[in-house]
Amino acid sequence: MNKLSASTSPYLLQHANNPVNWFPWGAEALQKARDENKLILVSIGYSACHWCHVMENESFEDEQVAEIMNEHFVCIKVDREERPDIDQIYMSAVQLMTGRGGWPLNCVCLPDQRPIYGGTYFRKTDWMALLFNLANFWEQKPDEAKEYAVKLTEGIHQYENIGFVNEQMENTPADLEAIVKPWKQSYDFKEGGLNRAPKFPMPNNWQFLMRYAYLMQDEETNVIVRLTLEKMAKGGIYDHIGGGFARYSVDGHWHVPHFEKMLYDNAQLIGLYSEAFTWCGDELYKKVVAETIAFIQRELTSPENGFYSALDADSEGVEGKFYTFTLAEVEAILGDDAGLFAIYYNVTNEGNWEEEHTNIFFRRDDDAVLAEKLGIPADALVDKIAGLRNQVLEARAKRVLPGLDYKILTSWNALMLKGLCDAYRAFDEPAYLELALKNAHFIKDNLINKNNQLSRVYAKPTGDEKLDAIAFLDDYALLIDAFIALYEVTFDEAWLHQAKALTEHTLDHFYDNATGMFFYTPDYGEQLIARKFEVMDNVMPSSNSVMARNFKKLSLLFDESEYEAIAAQLLRNVKKLMAKYGSAYSNWAMLLLEDVMGTYEIAITGNNAGAMRREVEKRYVPNKIILGGTKGSLPLLHDKFSTQTRIFVCVDKTCQLPVTEASSAFKQIKYLD
């Protein structure tokens, strides 16, 4: 076994028996490279990554390839989900060199960690040739290698770099329209999503566009959001048997998934579909949320109430084998009912995927439409399919399960915690809040130390170890956001004060006064070759955009003018970039939307504050914060407590007269009147 055998990362442990002499990232490997003047080969991936497995099988398990790697390089394996700071640097390098990125990410560096070459997946023969060429280049032309490393490292420092913007700019509806107008050119009005393949869910994109469509009364965007949510929920990217979404579809119509299921996608999609239900009341959205939460509870929840990271695409070495069925397999499970099930989920004897006779379940028709075609009541069809689905689920559970990445990450758990709060707001289902509180207490007890430092990765206690306080800005930003959301559904100020304490920690250790931005790494963290900002939103919102929105919310909740100024500066810094590529700034655009439209502060106090909160949540008011309870110390609640339950609607530091009915409060919100 190599040096990875003592790791806790499932991804690193997958490589522990490779003939490659892998090291984990750390002092031993880096010192060895310096002592022996060897190039460093940094190979980055994650447990659920299909092409990472392919490259391992083709190259890293091959003795001939391993001999080359071991002779000429110090080989370091990195789990990108544990060390996104390392991934961020070398991904920037590869994108600068090749114009694209992805995983596996393979970067060759000088002994001082500065990169000179990189790429993603390589076939075995190409990989071997590349290794020989790079080793020869380093041996014969070290000065050229160093010159290139200098230029590339300068590029990494400049990549996604942001400067301080002094100019005071008024934010207007025209700014929002300028972001969305070019975005509309890529709407796919036939299949939903954007007009491209592969298709990623991108939950934050659709959350912004949903809010934009509603608040700006944009019918075109309204149509594309509704269509996208429906197509994703009916497509093969959604697991119709077990619930939950795959990471993306390889085609342009959501049919064929890349079968890995990630916690971060499903957490955000729970929130998206929950909010969409409040927006338009579609029962399909409610079903998706319930089934996805059930999937998380069944397959990604630890005994300690943490949430695991991911499920592999592969089982028994075959992509999608766990999730796909032949018609014969369906018939063996369901007998005479297989025909109805096959019609509902488009199962055929020929198959609907590349593998012969193999089917990915997906839907075309609404239940009412299909029921009419079949000549049966819609309710009867839905009930029948639900029973058949459970039979298939029970049968599927007996198969060899996909690999589980059992890491518990603070940032991804925070996304799930927020998603559960969103689901509770939308559906008033006590079980969702119960699960949220269990997870919140798990995080509080295991991942936050007395100095308000986070640990990114949960390590099960063995008795005498100390909390490993290595965490990054996304861990802090997303957890602050989740704790604010938990306060809003419980009115328990302890969560809000914990959010504020974590926020103060980020100001002390991540904030850069020179740029008005937050570094991704703390000032007490490991010093890598660059200290970067994370600015652009992707499959998850960027940590700086989440912090900007956190500061805005906390400025209102605590009446903190400093927080408001920080949020405004962050937005100013990126505003000019947003119209060029709206999809990469969707969470920033949400902050801009809230600034333009205003944020309603809805305070609910009195003996029945909790019940009244539930009434208020029934109407869609996306640009609001909500606070209250029977007691509290927040400035906006001062002098507002009494036994009578009252609602105070405030905006721009001005509160209207209190009312005692939710319907009366809605009349004080201008677009609901």
HELIX and SHEET records of a PDB file:
HELIX    1   1 LYS A    3  ALA A    6  5                                   4    
HELIX    2   2 PRO A   10  GLN A   14  1                                   5    
HELIX    3   3 ALA A   27  GLU A   36  1                                  10    
HELIX    4   4 HIS A   50  MET A   55  1                                   6    
HELIX    5   5 GLU A   56  PHE A   60  3                                   5    
HELIX    6   6 GLU A   63  HIS A   72  1                                  10    
HELIX    7   7 PRO A   84  THR A   98  1                                  15    
HELIX    8   8 LYS A  124  GLN A  140  1                                  17    
HELIX    9   9 PRO A  142  GLN A  158  1                                  17    
HELIX   10  10 PRO A  173  LYS A  184  1                                  12    
HELIX   11  11 PRO A  203  LEU A  215  1                                  13    
HELIX   12  12 GLU A  219  LYS A  234  1                                  16    
HELIX   13  13 LEU A  263  CYS A  280  1                                  18    
HELIX   14  14 GLU A  283  GLU A  299  1                                  17    
HELIX   15  15 LEU A  327  LEU A  334  1                                   8    
HELIX   16  16 GLY A  335  ASP A  337  5                                   3    
HELIX   17  17 ALA A  338  TYR A  345  1                                   8    
HELIX   18  18 ASP A  367  LEU A  374  1                                   8    
HELIX   19  19 ALA A  378  ARG A  396  1                                  19    
HELIX   20  20 THR A  410  PHE A  427  1                                  18    
HELIX   21  21 PRO A  430  ASN A  446  1                                  17    
HELIX   22  22 LEU A  473  THR A  490  1                                  18    
HELIX   23  23 GLU A  493  HIS A  509  1                                  17    
HELIX   24  24 SER A  543  PHE A  558  1                                  16    
HELIX   25  25 SER A  561  MET A  578  1                                  18    
HELIX   26  26 GLY A  582  TYR A  585  5                                   4    
HELIX   27  27 SER A  586  MET A  597  1                                  12    
HELIX   28  28 ALA A  609  VAL A  616  1                                   8    
HELIX   29  29 PRO A  635  LEU A  637  5                                   3    
HELIX   30  30 ALA A  662  PHE A  666  1                                   5    
SHEET    1   A 5 PHE A  23  PRO A  24  0                                        
SHEET    2   A 5 PHE A  73  ASP A  79  1                                        
SHEET    3   A 5 LEU A  39  GLY A  45  1                                        
SHEET    4   A 5 LEU A 105  CYS A 109 -1                                        
SHEET    5   A 5 PRO A 115  GLY A 119 -1                                        
SHEET    1   B 2 TYR A 248  SER A 249  0                                        
SHEET    2   B 2 PRO A 257  HIS A 258 -1                                        
SHEET    1   C 3 LYS A 261  MET A 262  0                                        
SHEET    2   C 3 ALA A 310  LEU A 311 -1                                        
SHEET    3   C 3 LEU A 404  ASP A 405 -1                                        
SHEET    1   D 2 ASP A 314  SER A 315  0                                        
SHEET    2   D 2 VAL A 318  GLU A 319 -1                                        
SHEET    1   E 2 TYR A 511  ASP A 512  0                                        
SHEET    2   E 2 MET A 517  PHE A 518 -1                                        
SHEET    1   F 4 LYS A 624  GLY A 629  0                                        
SHEET    2   F 4 TYR A 600  THR A 605  1                                        
SHEET    3   F 4 ARG A 646  VAL A 651 -1                                        
SHEET    4   F 4 THR A 654  CYS A 655 -1                                        
END                                                                             
